[in-house]
Amino acid sequence: MDYNLMREFADSWGLLAMALFFIGCIAFALRPGSRGLADEAARIPLEED
């Protein structure tokens, strides 16, 4: 593939894909009902074996 073609793709659609992925990650982290799972995961390093 040509470098310029790949660069144009990354400048347009690649940026859009990364932005949508970022928004999806934020939405996943802030979805209803995830607080309990996040609190449980945050306490894992503090648990005694």
C-alpha distance matrix in Angstrom:
0.0 3.7 6.4 8.7 7.2 7.2 10.5 11.9 11.5 13.1 15.7 16.8 16.4 16.0 19.2 20.9 20.2 21.5 24.5 25.4 25.2 27.5 29.9 30.0 30.9 33.7 35.0 35.1 37.0 39.4 40.1 43.7 45.2 42.8 45.4 47.3 44.3 43.1 46.7 47.0 43.8 44.9 48.2 46.7 46.7 50.4 51.7 54.0 53.5
3.7 0.0 3.8 5.5 5.4 6.4 8.7 10.2 10.9 12.6 14.4 15.9 16.4 16.1 18.8 20.9 20.8 21.9 24.6 25.9 26.0 28.0 30.3 30.9 31.8 34.3 35.7 36.2 38.0 40.2 41.1 44.8 46.5 44.1 46.4 48.6 45.8 44.3 47.8 48.4 45.1 46.0 49.4 48.1 48.0 51.5 53.1 55.5 55.2
6.4 3.8 0.0 3.8 5.5 5.2 6.1 8.7 9.9 10.5 12.2 14.4 15.4 14.4 16.7 19.3 19.4 19.9 22.6 24.3 24.4 25.9 28.5 29.3 30.0 32.2 34.0 34.6 36.1 38.3 39.5 43.3 44.9 42.4 44.5 46.8 44.0 42.3 45.7 46.4 43.1 43.7 47.1 46.0 45.7 49.2 50.9 53.3 53.2
8.7 5.5 3.8 0.0 3.8 5.4 5.0 6.1 8.6 9.8 10.4 12.4 14.0 13.8 15.7 18.1 18.8 19.6 21.8 23.6 24.2 25.6 27.8 29.0 30.0 32.0 33.6 34.6 36.1 38.0 39.2 43.0 45.0 42.6 44.7 47.2 44.6 42.9 46.3 47.3 44.1 44.6 48.2 47.3 47.1 50.5 52.3 54.9 55.0
7.2 5.4 5.5 3.8 0.0 3.8 5.4 5.2 6.3 8.7 9.9 10.9 11.8 12.2 14.6 16.4 16.9 18.3 20.5 21.8 22.6 24.4 26.4 27.2 28.6 30.7 32.0 32.9 34.8 36.6 37.5 41.2 43.2 41.0 43.3 45.8 43.2 41.7 45.2 46.1 43.1 43.9 47.4 46.4 46.6 50.0 51.6 54.3 54.3
7.2 6.4 5.2 5.4 3.8 0.0 3.8 5.5 5.1 6.2 8.6 10.1 10.4 9.7 12.4 14.6 14.5 15.5 18.1 19.6 19.8 21.6 23.9 24.6 25.6 27.9 29.4 30.1 31.8 33.9 34.9 38.6 40.4 38.0 40.3 42.6 40.0 38.4 41.9 42.7 39.6 40.4 43.9 42.8 42.9 46.3 48.0 50.6 50.5
10.5 8.7 6.1 5.0 5.4 3.8 0.0 3.8 5.4 5.1 6.0 8.7 10.1 9.2 10.9 13.7 14.3 14.7 17.0 19.0 19.5 20.7 23.0 24.3 25.2 27.0 28.8 29.8 31.2 33.1 34.5 38.2 40.2 37.8 39.8 42.3 39.8 38.0 41.4 42.4 39.3 39.8 43.4 42.6 42.5 45.8 47.7 50.4 50.6
11.9 10.2 8.7 6.1 5.2 5.5 3.8 0.0 3.8 5.5 5.1 6.3 8.4 8.9 10.3 12.3 13.7 14.8 16.4 18.2 19.4 20.7 22.5 23.9 25.3 27.0 28.4 29.7 31.4 33.0 34.1 37.8 40.0 37.9 40.0 42.7 40.4 38.7 42.1 43.4 40.5 41.0 44.7 44.1 44.2 47.4 49.3 52.2 52.5
11.5 10.9 9.9 8.6 6.3 5.1 5.4 3.8 0.0 3.8 5.5 5.4 5.6 6.2 8.7 10.1 10.7 12.4 14.4 15.6 16.6 18.5 20.2 21.2 22.7 24.7 25.9 26.9 28.9 30.6 31.4 35.1 37.2 35.1 37.5 40.0 37.6 36.1 39.7 40.7 37.9 38.7 42.3 41.6 42.0 45.3 46.9 49.8 50.0
13.1 12.6 10.5 9.8 8.7 6.2 5.1 5.5 3.8 0.0 3.8 5.5 5.8 4.2 6.3 8.9 9.3 9.8 12.1 14.0 14.5 15.9 18.1 19.3 20.3 22.2 23.9 24.8 26.4 28.3 29.5 33.2 35.2 32.9 35.0 37.6 35.1 33.4 36.9 38.0 35.1 35.7 39.3 38.6 38.8 42.0 43.9 46.7 47.0
15.7 14.4 12.2 10.4 9.9 8.6 6.0 5.1 5.5 3.8 0.0 3.8 6.4 6.0 5.9 8.6 10.4 10.7 11.9 14.3 15.5 16.3 18.1 19.9 21.1 22.5 24.2 25.7 27.1 28.5 29.9 33.6 35.9 33.7 35.6 38.4 36.3 34.4 37.8 39.2 36.4 36.7 40.4 40.1 40.2 43.3 45.3 48.3 48.9
16.8 15.9 14.4 12.4 10.9 10.1 8.7 6.3 5.4 5.5 3.8 0.0 3.8 5.6 5.6 6.5 8.9 10.4 11.0 12.6 14.6 15.8 16.9 18.6 20.4 21.7 22.8 24.5 26.4 27.5 28.5 32.2 34.6 32.8 34.9 37.8 35.8 34.1 37.6 39.1 36.5 37.0 40.8 40.5 41.0 44.0 45.9 49.0 49.5
16.4 16.4 15.4 14.0 11.8 10.4 10.1 8.4 5.6 5.8 6.4 3.8 0.0 3.8 5.4 5.0 6.1 8.6 9.8 10.5 12.2 14.2 15.3 16.2 18.3 20.0 20.8 22.2 24.3 25.7 26.3 30.0 32.3 30.5 32.9 35.6 33.4 32.1 35.7 36.9 34.3 35.2 38.9 38.5 39.2 42.3 43.9 47.0 47.3
16.0 16.1 14.4 13.8 12.2 9.7 9.2 8.9 6.2 4.2 6.0 5.6 3.8 0.0 3.8 5.4 5.1 6.2 8.6 9.9 10.5 12.3 14.3 15.2 16.5 18.5 19.9 20.9 22.7 24.5 25.5 29.2 31.2 29.0 31.3 33.9 31.5 30.0 33.5 34.7 31.9 32.6 36.3 35.7 36.2 39.4 41.1 44.1 44.4
19.2 18.8 16.7 15.7 14.6 12.4 10.9 10.3 8.7 6.3 5.9 5.6 5.4 3.8 0.0 3.8 5.4 5.2 6.1 8.6 9.9 10.6 12.3 14.1 15.4 16.7 18.3 19.8 21.3 22.7 24.1 27.8 30.0 27.9 29.8 32.7 30.6 28.8 32.2 33.7 31.1 31.5 35.2 35.1 35.5 38.4 40.4 43.5 44.2
20.9 20.9 19.3 18.1 16.4 14.6 13.7 12.3 10.1 8.9 8.6 6.5 5.0 5.4 3.8 0.0 3.8 5.5 5.1 6.2 8.6 9.9 10.6 12.2 14.3 15.5 16.4 18.1 20.1 21.1 22.0 25.7 28.1 26.4 28.6 31.5 29.6 28.1 31.6 33.1 30.7 31.4 35.2 35.1 35.9 38.8 40.5 43.8 44.4
20.2 20.8 19.4 18.8 16.9 14.5 14.3 13.7 10.7 9.3 10.4 8.9 6.1 5.1 5.4 3.8 0.0 3.8 5.5 5.2 6.1 8.6 10.0 10.4 12.3 14.4 15.2 16.2 18.4 20.0 20.7 24.4 26.5 24.5 27.0 29.5 27.3 26.1 29.7 30.9 28.4 29.4 33.0 32.7 33.6 36.6 38.1 41.3 41.7
21.5 21.9 19.9 19.6 18.3 15.5 14.7 14.8 12.4 9.8 10.7 10.4 8.6 6.2 5.2 5.5 3.8 0.0 3.8 5.5 5.0 6.1 8.6 9.7 10.5 12.4 14.2 15.1 16.6 18.5 19.7 23.5 25.5 23.1 25.2 27.9 25.6 23.9 27.4 28.8 26.1 26.7 30.4 30.2 30.8 33.8 35.6 38.7 39.3
24.5 24.6 22.6 21.8 20.5 18.1 17.0 16.4 14.4 12.1 11.9 11.0 9.8 8.6 6.1 5.1 5.5 3.8 0.0 3.8 5.4 5.1 6.2 8.5 9.9 10.7 12.3 14.2 15.5 16.6 18.1 21.8 24.1 22.1 24.0 27.0 25.2 23.4 26.8 28.6 26.2 26.7 30.4 30.6 31.4 34.1 36.0 39.3 40.2
25.4 25.9 24.3 23.6 21.8 19.6 19.0 18.2 15.6 14.0 14.3 12.6 10.5 9.9 8.6 6.2 5.2 5.5 3.8 0.0 3.8 5.4 5.1 6.0 8.6 9.9 10.4 12.0 14.2 15.3 15.9 19.6 22.0 20.3 22.6 25.5 23.7 22.4 26.0 27.5 25.4 26.3 30.0 30.1 31.3 34.0 35.5 38.9 39.6
25.2 26.0 24.4 24.2 22.6 19.8 19.5 19.4 16.6 14.5 15.5 14.6 12.2 10.5 9.9 8.6 6.1 5.0 5.4 3.8 0.0 3.8 5.5 5.0 6.2 8.7 9.8 10.4 12.4 14.3 15.1 18.9 20.7 18.5 20.9 23.5 21.3 19.9 23.6 24.8 22.4 23.5 27.1 26.9 28.0 30.9 32.4 35.7 36.2
27.5 28.0 25.9 25.6 24.4 21.6 20.7 20.7 18.5 15.9 16.3 15.8 14.2 12.3 10.6 9.9 8.6 6.1 5.1 5.4 3.8 0.0 3.8 5.4 5.1 6.3 8.6 9.9 10.8 12.5 14.2 18.0 19.9 17.5 19.3 22.2 20.3 18.4 21.8 23.5 21.2 21.6 25.4 25.6 26.5 29.1 31.0 34.4 35.3
29.9 30.3 28.5 27.8 26.4 23.9 23.0 22.5 20.2 18.1 18.1 16.9 15.3 14.3 12.3 10.6 10.0 8.6 6.2 5.1 5.5 3.8 0.0 3.8 5.5 5.1 6.1 8.5 10.0 10.6 11.9 15.6 18.1 16.3 18.2 21.3 19.9 18.3 21.7 23.6 21.8 22.3 26.0 26.6 27.9 30.2 32.0 35.5 36.6
30.0 30.9 29.3 29.0 27.2 24.6 24.3 23.9 21.2 19.3 19.9 18.6 16.2 15.2 14.1 12.2 10.4 9.7 8.5 6.0 5.0 5.4 3.8 0.0 3.8 5.4 5.0 6.0 8.6 9.9 10.3 14.0 16.1 14.3 16.8 19.5 17.8 16.8 20.4 21.8 20.1 21.2 24.8 25.0 26.7 29.1 30.4 33.9 34.7
30.9 31.8 30.0 30.0 28.6 25.6 25.2 25.3 22.7 20.3 21.1 20.4 18.3 16.5 15.4 14.3 12.3 10.5 9.9 8.6 6.2 5.1 5.5 3.8 0.0 3.8 5.5 5.0 6.2 8.6 10.0 13.7 15.2 12.6 14.8 17.4 15.4 13.9 17.5 18.9 16.8 17.8 21.4 21.6 23.0 25.6 27.0 30.5 31.4
33.7 34.3 32.2 32.0 30.7 27.9 27.0 27.0 24.7 22.2 22.5 21.7 20.0 18.5 16.7 15.5 14.4 12.4 10.7 9.9 8.7 6.3 5.1 5.4 3.8 0.0 3.8 5.4 5.2 6.2 8.5 12.1 14.1 11.8 13.3 16.5 15.2 13.3 16.6 18.7 17.1 17.4 21.1 22.0 23.4 25.5 27.2 30.8 32.1
35.0 35.7 34.0 33.6 32.0 29.4 28.8 28.4 25.9 23.9 24.2 22.8 20.8 19.9 18.3 16.4 15.2 14.2 12.3 10.4 9.8 8.6 6.1 5.0 5.5 3.8 0.0 3.8 5.5 5.2 5.8 9.5 12.0 10.6 12.7 15.8 14.9 13.8 17.1 19.1 18.0 18.8 22.3 23.2 25.1 27.0 28.4 32.0 33.2
35.1 36.2 34.6 34.6 32.9 30.1 29.8 29.7 26.9 24.8 25.7 24.5 22.2 20.9 19.8 18.1 16.2 15.1 14.2 12.0 10.4 9.9 8.5 6.0 5.0 5.4 3.8 0.0 3.8 5.6 5.4 9.0 10.4 8.3 11.1 13.6 12.0 11.4 15.0 16.3 15.1 16.5 19.8 20.4 22.5 24.6 25.6 29.2 30.1
37.0 38.0 36.1 36.1 34.8 31.8 31.2 31.4 28.9 26.4 27.1 26.4 24.3 22.7 21.3 20.1 18.4 16.6 15.5 14.2 12.4 10.8 10.0 8.6 6.2 5.2 5.5 3.8 0.0 3.8 5.8 8.9 9.8 6.9 8.6 11.5 10.1 8.5 11.9 13.8 12.6 13.4 16.8 17.8 19.7 21.6 22.9 26.6 27.8
39.4 40.2 38.3 38.0 36.6 33.9 33.1 33.0 30.6 28.3 28.5 27.5 25.7 24.5 22.7 21.1 20.0 18.5 16.6 15.3 14.3 12.5 10.6 9.9 8.6 6.2 5.2 5.6 3.8 0.0 3.8 6.5 8.5 6.9 8.0 11.5 11.3 10.0 12.7 15.2 14.8 15.2 18.4 20.0 22.0 23.4 24.8 28.5 30.1
40.1 41.1 39.5 39.2 37.5 34.9 34.5 34.1 31.4 29.5 29.9 28.5 26.3 25.5 24.1 22.0 20.7 19.7 18.1 15.9 15.1 14.2 11.9 10.3 10.0 8.5 5.8 5.4 5.8 3.8 0.0 3.8 6.3 6.0 8.4 11.2 11.1 11.1 13.9 15.7 15.8 16.9 19.8 21.1 23.6 25.0 25.9 29.6 30.8
43.7 44.8 43.3 43.0 41.2 38.6 38.2 37.8 35.1 33.2 33.6 32.2 30.0 29.2 27.8 25.7 24.4 23.5 21.8 19.6 18.9 18.0 15.6 14.0 13.7 12.1 9.5 9.0 8.9 6.5 3.8 0.0 3.8 5.7 7.5 9.8 10.8 11.5 13.5 15.3 16.2 17.5 19.8 21.4 24.2 25.1 25.7 29.3 30.7
45.2 46.5 44.9 45.0 43.2 40.4 40.2 40.0 37.2 35.2 35.9 34.6 32.3 31.2 30.0 28.1 26.5 25.5 24.1 22.0 20.7 19.9 18.1 16.1 15.2 14.1 12.0 10.4 9.8 8.5 6.3 3.8 0.0 3.8 5.6 6.7 7.8 9.5 11.1 12.3 13.8 15.3 17.2 18.7 21.8 22.5 22.7 26.3 27.5
42.8 44.1 42.4 42.6 41.0 38.0 37.8 37.9 35.1 32.9 33.7 32.8 30.5 29.0 27.9 26.4 24.5 23.1 22.1 20.3 18.5 17.5 16.3 14.3 12.6 11.8 10.6 8.3 6.9 6.9 6.0 5.7 3.8 0.0 3.8 5.5 5.3 6.1 8.6 10.0 10.6 12.2 14.5 15.9 18.7 19.8 20.3 23.9 25.2
45.4 46.4 44.5 44.7 43.3 40.3 39.8 40.0 37.5 35.0 35.6 34.9 32.9 31.3 29.8 28.6 27.0 25.2 24.0 22.6 20.9 19.3 18.2 16.8 14.8 13.3 12.7 11.1 8.6 8.0 8.4 7.5 5.6 3.8 0.0 3.8 5.5 5.1 6.1 8.5 9.9 10.4 12.5 14.7 17.3 17.8 18.6 22.3 24.1
47.3 48.6 46.8 47.2 45.8 42.6 42.3 42.7 40.0 37.6 38.4 37.8 35.6 33.9 32.7 31.5 29.5 27.9 27.0 25.5 23.5 22.2 21.3 19.5 17.4 16.5 15.8 13.6 11.5 11.5 11.2 9.8 6.7 5.5 3.8 0.0 3.8 5.5 5.2 6.1 8.6 9.9 10.9 12.8 16.0 16.2 16.3 19.9 21.4
44.3 45.8 44.0 44.6 43.2 40.0 39.8 40.4 37.6 35.1 36.3 35.8 33.4 31.5 30.6 29.6 27.3 25.6 25.2 23.7 21.3 20.3 19.9 17.8 15.4 15.2 14.9 12.0 10.1 11.3 11.1 10.8 7.8 5.3 5.5 3.8 0.0 3.8 5.5 5.1 6.2 8.6 10.1 11.0 14.3 15.3 15.3 18.9 20.0
43.1 44.3 42.3 42.9 41.7 38.4 38.0 38.7 36.1 33.4 34.4 34.1 32.1 30.0 28.8 28.1 26.1 23.9 23.4 22.4 19.9 18.4 18.3 16.8 13.9 13.3 13.8 11.4 8.5 10.0 11.1 11.5 9.5 6.1 5.1 5.5 3.8 0.0 3.8 5.4 5.1 6.1 8.8 10.2 12.8 14.0 14.9 18.6 20.2
46.7 47.8 45.7 46.3 45.2 41.9 41.4 42.1 39.7 36.9 37.8 37.6 35.7 33.5 32.2 31.6 29.7 27.4 26.8 26.0 23.6 21.8 21.7 20.4 17.5 16.6 17.1 15.0 11.9 12.7 13.9 13.5 11.1 8.6 6.1 5.2 5.5 3.8 0.0 3.8 5.5 5.0 6.4 9.1 11.6 11.7 12.7 16.4 18.5
47.0 48.4 46.4 47.3 46.1 42.7 42.4 43.4 40.7 38.0 39.2 39.1 36.9 34.7 33.7 33.1 30.9 28.8 28.6 27.5 24.8 23.5 23.6 21.8 18.9 18.7 19.1 16.3 13.8 15.2 15.7 15.3 12.3 10.0 8.5 6.1 5.1 5.4 3.8 0.0 3.8 5.4 5.4 6.7 10.1 10.5 10.4 14.0 15.5
43.8 45.1 43.1 44.1 43.1 39.6 39.3 40.5 37.9 35.1 36.4 36.5 34.3 31.9 31.1 30.7 28.4 26.1 26.2 25.4 22.4 21.2 21.8 20.1 16.8 17.1 18.0 15.1 12.6 14.8 15.8 16.2 13.8 10.6 9.9 8.6 6.2 5.1 5.5 3.8 0.0 3.8 5.5 5.4 8.3 10.0 10.5 14.1 15.3
44.9 46.0 43.7 44.6 43.9 40.4 39.8 41.0 38.7 35.7 36.7 37.0 35.2 32.6 31.5 31.4 29.4 26.7 26.7 26.3 23.5 21.6 22.3 21.2 17.8 17.4 18.8 16.5 13.4 15.2 16.9 17.5 15.3 12.2 10.4 9.9 8.6 6.1 5.0 5.4 3.8 0.0 3.8 5.6 7.1 8.2 10.0 13.7 15.7
48.2 49.4 47.1 48.2 47.4 43.9 43.4 44.7 42.3 39.3 40.4 40.8 38.9 36.3 35.2 35.2 33.0 30.4 30.4 30.0 27.1 25.4 26.0 24.8 21.4 21.1 22.3 19.8 16.8 18.4 19.8 19.8 17.2 14.5 12.5 10.9 10.1 8.8 6.4 5.4 5.5 3.8 0.0 3.8 5.7 5.4 6.6 10.3 12.7
46.7 48.1 46.0 47.3 46.4 42.8 42.6 44.1 41.6 38.6 40.1 40.5 38.5 35.7 35.1 35.1 32.7 30.2 30.6 30.1 26.9 25.6 26.6 25.0 21.6 22.0 23.2 20.4 17.8 20.0 21.1 21.4 18.7 15.9 14.7 12.8 11.0 10.2 9.1 6.7 5.4 5.6 3.8 0.0 3.8 5.4 5.5 8.9 10.3
46.7 48.0 45.7 47.1 46.6 42.9 42.5 44.2 42.0 38.8 40.2 41.0 39.2 36.2 35.5 35.9 33.6 30.8 31.4 31.3 28.0 26.5 27.9 26.7 23.0 23.4 25.1 22.5 19.7 22.0 23.6 24.2 21.8 18.7 17.3 16.0 14.3 12.8 11.6 10.1 8.3 7.1 5.7 3.8 0.0 3.8 5.7 8.4 10.1
50.4 51.5 49.2 50.5 50.0 46.3 45.8 47.4 45.3 42.0 43.3 44.0 42.3 39.4 38.4 38.8 36.6 33.8 34.1 34.0 30.9 29.1 30.2 29.1 25.6 25.5 27.0 24.6 21.6 23.4 25.0 25.1 22.5 19.8 17.8 16.2 15.3 14.0 11.7 10.5 10.0 8.2 5.4 5.4 3.8 0.0 3.8 6.6 9.6
51.7 53.1 50.9 52.3 51.6 48.0 47.7 49.3 46.9 43.9 45.3 45.9 43.9 41.1 40.4 40.5 38.1 35.6 36.0 35.5 32.4 31.0 32.0 30.4 27.0 27.2 28.4 25.6 22.9 24.8 25.9 25.7 22.7 20.3 18.6 16.3 15.3 14.9 12.7 10.4 10.5 10.0 6.6 5.5 5.7 3.8 0.0 3.8 6.5
54.0 55.5 53.3 54.9 54.3 50.6 50.4 52.2 49.8 46.7 48.3 49.0 47.0 44.1 43.5 43.8 41.3 38.7 39.3 38.9 35.7 34.4 35.5 33.9 30.5 30.8 32.0 29.2 26.6 28.5 29.6 29.3 26.3 23.9 22.3 19.9 18.9 18.6 16.4 14.0 14.1 13.7 10.3 8.9 8.4 6.6 3.8 0.0 3.8
53.5 55.2 53.2 55.0 54.3 50.5 50.6 52.5 50.0 47.0 48.9 49.5 47.3 44.4 44.2 44.4 41.7 39.3 40.2 39.6 36.2 35.3 36.6 34.7 31.4 32.1 33.2 30.1 27.8 30.1 30.8 30.7 27.5 25.2 24.1 21.4 20.0 20.2 18.5 15.5 15.3 15.7 12.7 10.3 10.1 9.6 6.5 3.8 0.0
